[in-house]
Structure formats: C-alpha cells, structure tokens
Amino acid sequence: MRITPPDLGPAACRGLDAVLGDLLSSDGGTPGDAGTAWSDARRQLGDCPTPPAAACARGPALAALSPVTAKDGLPRELLATLCERCAPEDNPCGQAVTRALREAAARKNPPLQEATWSLEHAGSALGSACQELVRQAVGPAAVTGPALEPQLLALTEALAPTCVKTGQMPAPLLNAAAVQQAHQAPLLATLNTAGAVETKAIEPDQKSGPGDAFRAFDRDELSGVKLPMAGTGTGSDAVLRLEYAPSLKYAVSFQVRATGPGTLRAHVRAPDGVGNAEAGGKAFFVDPTVCRFHGTGRWEICKPGVPLLDVDAVSVLPERPGVELKELEIIGAR
C-alpha cells in the first residue's frame, strides 16, 4: 500500500524552521550585518500562512534575542508575525501568557511588559490566552478567601485591558473581581463600568434561612431576624440567602441595619471551571464580599466601587452569635 506523506503546506512553511534555526545559531543569533538574512526570513514567514509547530517553538529564543525594549526590532518583528500566524495550540505568544500566569501564581515576577506584548500579539490564541487569565487570575480574584499573590494581581491588571478591549472578558466576572479586590487592584474598577441606570430597593424573590427572614424586609426598623452561625461561612451555606430570579442585572449599593457584625456576599454566575462549584458541580459562581457591616444598630451603607452585574443571590453571614438583622435594602435594577 502506498503511503501518502503529510501535506506540509507551501515550500516557505517547509523550510521555515531550518531558516530560523540557522539564524538563531549563527554569530550568537545577533542580526548585525546579517540584517538581510533576517529580512529574507521575515519575507519567507510572510509566505507561510500557518507555520509548522517546530518553527513556532522558536518563539522563546526570538523573544530572548530581542526584548520588548530592544532597539533592534528584526527578531521581535519576526516573532510578532510568527505569533499572529501560529495555530493556537502552537502559539508562542499564547504560551508565554500562560507561563507568566503560572509564574505569578507561584510568587515569581514575570516581566509585565513582555506578557502584555505577548497577549497583544497572540493572534488566534488570544481567546484561549484570555480564558487562561480568567481561570487562573480573574476568577480567583472574585472569590472571597485567602489574599491573592501581589504578583498575580499586578499581572491581572496588566493583561485585563487587552481582553476587555477585544471582548474576551466576562463583564460580570471582571466587576466581581474589582469589588473583591478593591484597593488591591484599583485598575480593574476602571475597565468595565456600567452606564447610569435607574435604581431602587428591590426585594429578593426567595429567602432561604430563618422562617422569619421577612422581618428584615418589612420596613420596620424595630423588628428583625436573629441569625444563627453558619458552618463554614461560604456563600453556598450562608445562614440567610436572598435569591433573585431572573438575576439582578445591577446591584449598586447595600444598606444594612443590624446589631452585631457580619458580611454580605454576592453570588455571580461564572464560566465553567471558574470560581466555586455549585452543589453537583454543574455550574460555577464567584462570591465577592460586597459589604462588611459593624452592626451598631444604625444604618450602614456599602457602595462597591463598580456595580455588580447579573447577581443571582446575596448571602448574609454573621461574624458572631446573636447578630440580629433589623433591615436590609439591596439597591439595583432588573
């Protein structure tokens, strides 16, 4: 039986890896007087619509040879074209973004300018690179829990604008992260603010918790509901859960009157695999803390830096036994 060799594409593609290898290995890889050879390689790459994986794997060597701040731009120009043409699974710029995210999560300090450049030139890998940013950084930043590594927050602020500008960032998730991180990552609050909308106090459609939970919404400041302590204090097992169906499109502020301290957390739907899993693991959500109230018996107003979007529920969690929730108003819009 005759075996048909695989189609390696145009001749420019078949010889591209060898050309790049020769350039990178000659004279230490310095363009210098070999500028013509680099220009020829750039033209050959221009004739190759989808570079082979081996050629794409030359990306890190090109990046090391010509840093973003370098004056000699020939290797960097060639890398830009390579990234814009390589398939997502072979894309050196997309891989550079993923690598930077992993390094930041491990408390290392990846170069922010290099990571930003890589994301901006990721071509067909832009979508998957932004998904990695969502999964590894923005999602964890929107969850109530341990503080994120400063390196990861700094990288998130550097990369998020590109994903927002290209429509690759879920707005509800971004705003939830901006609310949870607040002054830890202030740039996030500037990326996706909602326009002005007419808001009012909106009662929840369903209340899960103490049977007299309605007393926190009866506009009687003398009545209230005593809150038992929760087990682990996560958004999914809060002692009082206020649900909206359909979701609250905007939640702009929270007004609380209570005796004793506690917190409010929003429940915002997240992409699959991001944040916390619902019971059964069929859906995911993030739960930013939107209010910490002291419980002085007087009204306290919590206004997040940006509106929360598509809020499914709000959870109330007391910080000690004996807390009584007198009144709660959630200001937003359907």
TAKAGI-V924098 format. One line per field, one symbol per residue. ss: DSSP state (H for helix, E for strand, L for the rest). phi: phi as a letter, one per 20 degrees, with the letter a starting at -180 (. if undefined). burial: I if it has 9 or more other ideal C-beta (glycine too) atoms within 8 Angstrom, else O. Layout:
ss=???
phi=???
burial=???
//
This chain:
ss=LLLLLLLLLLHHHHLHHHHHHHHHHHHHHLLHHHHHHHHHHHHHHHLLLLLLHHHHLLHHHHHHHLLLLLLLLHHHHHHHHHHHHLLHHHLHHHHHHHHHHHHHHLLLLLLHHHHHHHHHLLHHHHHHHHHHHHHHHHHHHLLLLLLLLHHHHHHHHHHHHHHHHLLLLLHHHHHHHHHHHHHHHHHHHHLLLLLLLLLEELLLLEEEELLLHHHHHLLLLLLLEELLLLLLLLHHHLLEEEEEEEEEEEEEEEEEEEELLEEEEEEEEELLLLLEELLLLLLEEELLEEEEELLEEEEEEELLLLLEEEEEEEEEEELLLLLEEEEEEEEEEL
phi=.eeefffengggffefffffffffeelmneglfegfffffffffffedfcffgfffffggfffffcggeffeeffffffffgffdffgfdfffffffffffffffemecfffffffgfffdflfegfffffffffecfggfedfrgfffgffffffffeggffffemdcfffffffffffelffbffgfeebfeffcedafcfffbcdqgfdfffecemdfeeacedffefdmefecffccddcbfgffccdbcdccbdoeacdceddfcfgndneefgnmebcbdcffdbddemendfcddcgfcfedleeacddcfebfnfdefbccdeabf
burial=OOOOOOOOIOOIIIIIIOIIIOIIOOOOIOOOOIIOOIIIIIOIIOOIOIIIOOIIIIIIIIIOIIOOOOOOOIIIIIIIIIIOIIIIOIIIIIIIIIIIIIIIIOOOOIOIOIIIIIIOIIIIIIIIIIIIIIIIIIIIIIIIOOOIIOIIIIIIIIIIIIIIOOOIIOOIIIIIIIIIIIOOIOIIIOIIOIOOOOOOOIOIOOIOIIOOIOIIIOOOOOOIIIIOOIOOOIIOOIIIIIIIOOIIIIIIIIIIIIIIIIIIIIIIIIIOOIIIOIOOOOOIIIIIIIIOIOIOOOOIOIOIOIIIIIIIIIIIIIOOOOIIIIIIOIIIIO
//
